[in-house]
Amino acid sequence: MIRVQFFARYREVLGLAEDSLAWEPDLATVGDLREHLVQRGGIWTETLGERGLMCARNEELCGLAEPLRDGDEVAFFPTVTGG
């Protein structure tokens, strides 16, 4: 099982703080998971398909090439900017 969390604007837009998916071999990376969620269409494509998305695996920032394993927790959140 992969636990997926959504933070900040993503949580608001999707109306969902977290989701869980059965781990499958084709979910080999965080990028594969993102693409799987984007394929849901609509707001999922608009939100998680945007450039600049940040992600973490097991509470550590990572890139989309980060390997996934059964039992992992993945978080997606928009880039944070400040001034």
DSSP file (Angstrom, degrees, kcal/mol; ACC not computed):
  #  RESIDUE AA STRUCTURE BP1 BP2  ACC     N-H-->O    O-->H-N    N-H-->O    O-->H-N    TCO  KAPPA ALPHA  PHI   PSI    X-CA   Y-CA   Z-CA
    1    1 A M              0   0    0      0, 0.0    70,-1.9     0, 0.0     2,-0.5   0.000 360.0 360.0 360.0 137.1    0.0    0.0    0.0
    2    2 A I  E     -A   21   0A   0     19,-3.4    19,-2.4    68,-0.2     2,-0.5  -0.959 360.0-149.5-110.9 125.2    1.2    3.5   -0.8
    3    3 A R  E     -Ab  20  73A   0     69,-2.3    71,-3.2    -2,-0.5     2,-0.5  -0.841  14.2-164.1 -94.6 128.5   -0.1    6.4    1.3
    4    4 A V  E     -Ab  19  74A   0     15,-3.3    15,-2.7    -2,-0.5     2,-0.4  -0.957   3.5-167.7-118.8 127.8   -0.3    9.6   -0.6
    5    5 A Q  E     -Ab  18  75A   0     69,-3.1    71,-2.4    -2,-0.5     2,-0.4  -0.891   6.4-155.5-115.9 146.7   -0.7   13.0    1.1
    6    6 A F  E     - b   0  76A   0     11,-2.8     2,-0.3    -2,-0.4    71,-0.2  -0.976  15.6-167.3-122.2 132.3   -1.6   16.3   -0.5
    7    7 A F    >   -     0   0    0     69,-2.0     3,-1.4    -2,-0.4     4,-0.5  -0.791  43.3 -14.4-121.8 161.4   -0.6   19.6    1.1
    8    8 A A  T >> S-     0   0    0     -2,-0.3     4,-1.6     1,-0.3     3,-0.5  -0.191 128.6  -0.7  55.6-132.7   -1.3   23.3    0.8
    9    9 A R  H 3> S+     0   0    0      1,-0.2     4,-3.1     2,-0.2     5,-0.3   0.825 131.0  61.4 -59.5 -33.9   -3.2   24.4   -2.4
   10   10 A Y  H <> S+     0   0    0     -3,-1.4     4,-2.6     1,-0.2     6,-0.3   0.919 103.9  49.1 -60.8 -42.5   -3.3   20.7   -3.6
   11   11 A R  H <>>S+     0   0    0     -3,-0.5     4,-1.4    -4,-0.5     5,-1.0   0.919 114.3  46.0 -61.6 -43.4   -5.3   19.7   -0.6
   12   12 A E  H  <5S+     0   0    0     -4,-1.6    -2,-0.2     2,-0.2    -1,-0.2   0.931 115.8  43.9 -66.2 -47.0   -7.7   22.5   -1.1
   13   13 A V  H  <5S+     0   0    0     -4,-3.1    -2,-0.2     1,-0.2    -1,-0.2   0.908 119.8  40.8 -67.9 -43.1   -8.1   22.0   -4.9
   14   14 A L  H  <5S-     0   0    0     -4,-2.6    -1,-0.2    -5,-0.3    -2,-0.2   0.708  98.4-136.6 -78.9 -19.0   -8.4   18.2   -4.7
   15   15 A G  T  <5S+     0   0    0     -4,-1.4     2,-0.3    -5,-0.3    -3,-0.2   0.821  71.7 103.6  67.1  30.4  -10.6   18.3   -1.6
   16   16 A L      < -     0   0    0     -5,-1.0    -1,-0.2    -6,-0.3    -2,-0.2  -0.983  52.9-168.4-149.5 127.9   -8.6   15.5   -0.2
   17   17 A A  S    S-     0   0    0     -2,-0.3   -11,-2.8     1,-0.3     2,-0.3   0.811  77.8  -2.8 -85.7 -33.6   -5.8   15.4    2.4
   18   18 A E  E     -A    5   0A   0    -13,-0.2     2,-0.3    -7,-0.1    -1,-0.3  -0.988  54.4-174.5-156.2 163.7   -4.7   11.9    1.6
   19   19 A D  E     -A    4   0A   0    -15,-2.7   -15,-3.3    -2,-0.3     2,-0.4  -0.922  15.0-142.4-148.0 166.3   -5.4    8.8   -0.4
   20   20 A S  E     -A    3   0A   0     -2,-0.3     2,-0.4   -17,-0.2   -17,-0.2  -0.999  12.3-170.8-139.8 145.4   -4.0    5.3   -0.6
   21   21 A L  E     -A    2   0A   0    -19,-2.4   -19,-3.4    -2,-0.4     2,-0.3  -0.969  32.6-106.0-132.1 145.6   -3.3    3.0   -3.5
   22   22 A A        -     0   0    0     -2,-0.4     2,-0.2   -21,-0.2    48,-0.0  -0.558  44.9-114.3 -66.9 132.3   -2.3   -0.6   -3.7
   23   23 A W        -     0   0    0     -2,-0.3    -1,-0.1     2,-0.0    47,-0.1  -0.505  39.9-179.9 -71.2 136.7    1.4   -0.8   -4.6
   24   24 A E    >   -     0   0    0     -2,-0.2     3,-2.3     3,-0.1    -3,-0.0  -0.949  40.8-111.0-133.3 153.6    2.0   -2.3   -8.0
   25   25 A P  T 3  S+     0   0    0      0, 0.0     3,-0.1     0, 0.0    -1,-0.0   0.780 115.5  63.1 -57.3 -27.6    5.2   -3.0   -9.9
   26   26 A D  T 3  S+     0   0    0      1,-0.2     2,-0.7     2,-0.1     3,-0.3   0.552  88.1  73.1 -78.0  -3.8    4.4   -0.3  -12.5
   27   27 A L    <   +     0   0    0     -3,-2.3    -1,-0.2     1,-0.2    41,-0.1  -0.535  60.6 141.5 -98.9  63.0    4.5    2.3   -9.6
   28   28 A A        +     0   0    0     -2,-0.7    40,-2.7    -3,-0.1     2,-0.3   0.742  61.9  25.0 -80.0 -25.0    8.3    2.0   -9.5
   29   29 A T  B  > S-E   67   0B   0     38,-0.3     4,-1.9    -3,-0.3    36,-0.1  -0.862  81.8-107.1-134.9 167.8    9.0    5.7   -8.9
   30   30 A V  H  > S+     0   0    0     36,-2.1     4,-2.6    -2,-0.3    35,-0.2   0.869 122.0  56.6 -61.5 -35.9    7.4    8.8   -7.4
   31   31 A G  H  > S+     0   0    0     33,-3.0     4,-2.6    35,-0.2    -1,-0.2   0.877 103.8  52.0 -63.2 -38.5    7.0   10.0  -11.0
   32   32 A D  H  > S+     0   0    0     32,-0.4     4,-2.3     2,-0.2    -1,-0.2   0.903 110.1  49.2 -63.5 -40.8    5.1    6.8  -12.0
   33   33 A L  H  X S+     0   0    0     -4,-1.9     4,-2.2     2,-0.2    -2,-0.2   0.931 110.3  50.4 -63.6 -45.5    2.7    7.5   -9.0
   34   34 A R  H  X S+     0   0    0     -4,-2.6     4,-2.6     1,-0.2    -2,-0.2   0.938 110.9  48.7 -57.7 -47.6    2.3   11.1  -10.1
   35   35 A E  H  X S+     0   0    0     -4,-2.6     4,-1.9     1,-0.2    -1,-0.2   0.887 108.3  54.7 -61.3 -39.3    1.4   10.0  -13.7
   36   36 A H  H  < S+     0   0    0     -4,-2.3    -1,-0.2     1,-0.2    -2,-0.2   0.910 111.7  44.1 -59.6 -43.0   -1.0    7.4  -12.3
   37   37 A L  H >< S+     0   0    0     -4,-2.2     3,-1.6     1,-0.2     4,-0.2   0.886 109.8  55.2 -70.2 -39.4   -2.8   10.1  -10.4
   38   38 A V  H >< S+     0   0    0     -4,-2.6     3,-2.1     1,-0.3    -1,-0.2   0.849  96.9  66.6 -60.6 -34.6   -2.7   12.5  -13.4
   39   39 A Q  T 3< S+     0   0    0     -4,-1.9    -1,-0.3     1,-0.3    -2,-0.2   0.596  79.3  79.7 -66.3  -9.8   -4.4    9.9  -15.5
   40   40 A R  T <  S-     0   0    0     -3,-1.6    -1,-0.3    -4,-0.2    -2,-0.2   0.743  95.2-149.2 -66.5 -21.2   -7.5   10.3  -13.3
   41   41 A G    X   +     0   0    0     -3,-2.1     3,-1.7    -4,-0.2     4,-0.4  -0.138  53.0  50.8  84.5-179.7   -8.2   13.3  -15.5
   42   42 A G  T 3> S+     0   0    0      1,-0.3     4,-2.1     2,-0.2     3,-0.4  -0.210 122.7   2.2  55.5-129.2   -9.9   16.7  -14.7
   43   43 A I  H 3> S+     0   0    0      1,-0.2     4,-2.5     2,-0.2     5,-0.3   0.780 130.7  61.1 -63.2 -28.8   -8.7   18.5  -11.7
   44   44 A W  H <> S+     0   0    0     -3,-1.7     4,-2.0     2,-0.2     5,-0.4   0.918 107.5  44.2 -63.3 -43.6   -6.1   15.7  -11.0
   45   45 A T  H  > S+     0   0    0     -3,-0.4     4,-1.2    -4,-0.4    -2,-0.2   0.928 115.6  47.5 -66.7 -45.7   -4.4   16.5  -14.4
   46   46 A E  H  < S+     0   0    0     -4,-2.1    -2,-0.2     2,-0.2    -1,-0.2   0.891 120.9  36.4 -63.0 -40.5   -4.6   20.2  -13.9
   47   47 A T  H >< S+     0   0    0     -4,-2.5     3,-1.0    -5,-0.2    -2,-0.2   0.972 126.2  30.7 -81.5 -58.8   -3.2   20.1  -10.3
   48   48 A L  H 3< S+     0   0    0     -4,-2.0    -3,-0.2    -5,-0.3    -2,-0.2   0.599 113.1  64.3 -82.1 -10.0   -0.6   17.3  -10.3
   49   49 A G  T 3< S+     0   0    0     -4,-1.2    -1,-0.2    -5,-0.4    -2,-0.1   0.508  79.6 111.1 -87.3  -4.4    0.4   17.8  -13.9
   50   50 A E  S X  S-     0   0    0     -3,-1.0     3,-0.8    -4,-0.2     2,-0.1  -0.308  73.5-109.1 -72.8 153.7    1.7   21.3  -13.3
   51   51 A R  T 3  S+     0   0    0      1,-0.2    -1,-0.1    -2,-0.0    -2,-0.1  -0.454  98.7  38.8 -74.2 152.6    5.4   22.1  -13.4
   52   52 A G  T 3  S+     0   0    0      1,-0.3    27,-0.3    -2,-0.1    -1,-0.2   0.493  74.6 155.9  87.8   2.8    7.2   22.9  -10.2
   53   53 A L    <   -     0   0    0     -3,-0.8     2,-0.3    25,-0.1    -1,-0.3  -0.361  29.8-148.5 -61.1 139.6    5.4   20.3   -8.2
   54   54 A M  E     -C   77   0A   0     23,-2.9    23,-2.2     9,-0.0     2,-0.3  -0.804  15.9-173.6-109.7 155.2    7.5   19.2   -5.1
   55   55 A C  E     -CD  76  62A   0      7,-0.6     7,-2.3    -2,-0.3     2,-0.3  -0.976  12.9-162.2-147.3 159.5    7.4   15.8   -3.6
   56   56 A A  E     -CD  75  61A   0     19,-1.9    19,-2.4    -2,-0.3     2,-0.5  -0.992   8.5-152.3-140.6 146.2    8.7   13.8   -0.6
   57   57 A R  E >  S-CD  74  60A   0      3,-2.5     3,-1.1    -2,-0.3    17,-0.2  -0.988  84.6 -11.3-120.6 123.7    9.0   10.1    0.1
   58   58 A N  T 3  S-     0   0    0     15,-3.4    -1,-0.2    -2,-0.5    16,-0.1   0.901 131.6 -52.9  51.7  45.9    8.9    9.0    3.7
   59   59 A E  T 3  S+     0   0    0     14,-0.3     2,-0.4     1,-0.2    -1,-0.2   0.629 116.3 109.0  69.0  19.4    9.2   12.6    4.9
   60   60 A E  E <  S-D   57   0A   0     -3,-1.1    -3,-2.5     0, 0.0    -1,-0.2  -0.992  75.0-112.0-125.2 128.9   12.3   13.4    2.9
   61   61 A L  E     +D   56   0A   0     -2,-0.4     2,-0.3    -5,-0.3    -5,-0.3  -0.224  49.8 162.9 -53.4 142.7   12.3   15.7   -0.2
   62   62 A C  E     -D   55   0A   0     -7,-2.3    -7,-0.6     4,-0.0     2,-0.2  -0.918  34.7-105.6-152.0 174.9   13.0   13.8   -3.3
   63   63 A G    >   -     0   0    0     -2,-0.3     3,-1.6    -9,-0.1   -33,-0.3  -0.524  42.0 -98.4-100.4 174.1   12.7   14.0   -7.1
   64   64 A L  T 3  S+     0   0    0      1,-0.3   -33,-3.0    -2,-0.2   -32,-0.4   0.690 119.5  64.6 -68.3 -17.9   10.3   12.2   -9.4
   65   65 A A  T 3  S+     0   0    0    -35,-0.2    -1,-0.3   -36,-0.1     0, 0.0   0.479  72.9 124.8 -83.1  -1.6   12.9    9.5  -10.1
   66   66 A E    <   -     0   0    0     -3,-1.6   -36,-2.1     1,-0.1   -35,-0.2  -0.382  67.7-114.7 -61.5 128.6   12.9    8.4   -6.5
   67   67 A P  B     -E   29   0B   0      0, 0.0     2,-0.4     0, 0.0   -38,-0.3  -0.318  27.1-143.8 -64.9 147.1   12.1    4.6   -6.2
   68   68 A L        -     0   0    0    -40,-2.7     2,-0.3   -41,-0.1   -66,-0.0  -0.870  15.9-174.1-111.6 146.5    8.9    3.5   -4.6
   69   69 A R    >   -     0   0    0     -2,-0.4     3,-2.0   -68,-0.1   -45,-0.0  -0.949  40.3 -82.7-134.3 157.0    8.3    0.5   -2.4
   70   70 A D  T 3  S+     0   0    0     -2,-0.3   -68,-0.2     1,-0.3   -48,-0.1  -0.356 117.2  29.1 -56.6 133.8    5.3   -1.1   -0.8
   71   71 A G  T 3  S+     0   0    0    -70,-1.9    -1,-0.3     1,-0.3   -69,-0.2   0.344  88.9 138.1  95.4  -5.0    4.5    0.8    2.5
   72   72 A D    <   -     0   0    0     -3,-2.0   -69,-2.3   -71,-0.0     2,-0.5  -0.291  46.1-140.5 -71.6 157.7    6.0    4.1    1.4
   73   73 A E  E     -b    3   0A   0    -71,-0.2   -15,-3.4   -69,-0.0     2,-0.4  -0.985  18.8-169.2-116.8 129.7    4.4    7.4    2.1
   74   74 A V  E     -bC   4  57A   0    -71,-3.2   -69,-3.1    -2,-0.5     2,-0.4  -0.959   3.3-163.9-122.3 137.6    4.5   10.1   -0.6
   75   75 A A  E     -bC   5  56A   0    -19,-2.4   -19,-1.9    -2,-0.4     2,-0.4  -0.962   0.8-163.6-121.2 139.4    3.6   13.7   -0.3
   76   76 A F  E     +bC   6  55A   0    -71,-2.4   -69,-2.0    -2,-0.4   -21,-0.2  -0.969  19.2 158.0-119.3 137.4    2.9   16.2   -3.1
   77   77 A F  E     - C   0  54A   0    -23,-2.2   -23,-2.9    -2,-0.4   -69,-0.1  -0.989  40.0 -99.9-155.7 152.9    2.9   20.0   -2.6
   78   78 A P        -     0   0    0      0, 0.0   -25,-0.1     0, 0.0     2,-0.1  -0.324  51.9 -86.4 -72.5 157.0    3.3   23.1   -4.7
   79   79 A T        -     0   0    0    -27,-0.3     2,-0.5     1,-0.1   -26,-0.1  -0.393  44.0-136.5 -59.6 135.8    6.5   25.0   -4.8
   80   80 A V        -     0   0    0     -3,-0.1     2,-0.3    -2,-0.1    -1,-0.1  -0.857  24.9-178.9-100.4 128.1    6.8   27.5   -1.9
   81   81 A T        +     0   0    0     -2,-0.5     2,-0.3     2,-0.0     0, 0.0  -0.899   1.5 177.3-123.2 156.1    8.1   30.9   -2.7
   82   82 A G              0   0    0     -2,-0.3    -2,-0.0     1,-0.1     0, 0.0  -0.895 360.0 360.0-147.1 176.3    8.6   33.8   -0.4
   83   83 A G              0   0    0     -2,-0.3    -1,-0.1     0, 0.0    -2,-0.0   0.367 360.0 360.0-154.4 360.0    9.9   37.3   -0.4
